[in-house]
Amino acid sequence: MTSQYLERLARSDQLDAWKPGELTEALAAVEKLVTLSRQPAGEPRILNLRLAIYRRRLRYELDRRADHDDDAGEP
């Protein structure tokens, strides 16, 4: 499943077409990959730019939807 999400992110699929559960699962998968790619203590940190961009896009979309849901619930 992780590879499917990464493929969709790599193709720059429009996140507004994703289901909320897909966004959450994709973010969890990206977070796991970021954690697994961490360098041991004392080693220089290598940032995986691709994963950082995916994580930012997913978080932004989830936050945007949460804000929209909050606004829709107010009278």
C-alpha positions in Angstrom: 0.0 0.0 0.0 2.9 2.4 0.8 4.2 2.1 -2.7 0.8 3.0 -4.2 0.7 6.2 -2.1 4.2 7.1 -3.0 3.5 6.5 -6.7 0.5 8.8 -6.5 2.4 11.4 -4.7 5.3 11.2 -7.2 2.8 11.8 -10.1 1.6 14.9 -8.2 -2.0 13.6 -8.0 -4.4 16.3 -6.8 -4.8 15.6 -3.1 -8.3 17.1 -3.1 -9.4 13.9 -4.9 -8.1 11.7 -2.2 -10.3 10.2 0.5 -9.6 11.3 4.0 -8.5 7.8 5.0 -6.1 7.7 2.1 -4.5 11.0 3.2 -4.1 9.7 6.8 -2.7 6.4 5.7 -0.3 8.0 3.2 1.0 10.4 5.9 1.5 7.6 8.3 3.5 5.7 5.6 5.6 8.7 4.8 6.2 9.4 8.5 7.4 5.7 8.9 9.8 6.1 6.0 11.2 9.3 7.5 11.7 7.5 10.8 13.4 4.6 9.1 15.7 6.9 7.2 17.0 8.7 10.3 20.8 8.6 10.7 22.5 7.2 13.8 23.6 9.7 16.5 26.8 11.4 15.5 26.3 10.9 11.8 25.4 13.8 9.5 21.7 14.1 9.0 20.7 13.5 5.4 17.3 15.0 4.6 15.2 13.1 2.1 13.7 16.1 0.3 11.2 14.0 -1.6 9.7 12.6 1.6 9.8 16.0 3.3 7.8 17.5 0.4 5.2 14.6 0.5 4.8 15.0 4.2 4.3 18.7 3.9 1.7 18.3 1.1 -0.2 15.7 3.0 -0.2 17.7 6.3 -1.3 20.8 4.4 -4.2 19.0 2.8 -5.3 17.3 6.1 -5.2 20.7 7.9 -7.1 22.4 5.0 -9.9 19.9 5.3 -10.0 20.1 9.0 -10.3 23.9 8.8 -13.0 23.5 6.2 -14.9 21.1 8.3 -14.7 23.4 11.3 -16.0 26.3 9.2 -18.9 24.2 7.9 -20.0 23.3 11.4 -20.3 26.9 12.6 -23.6 28.7 12.2 
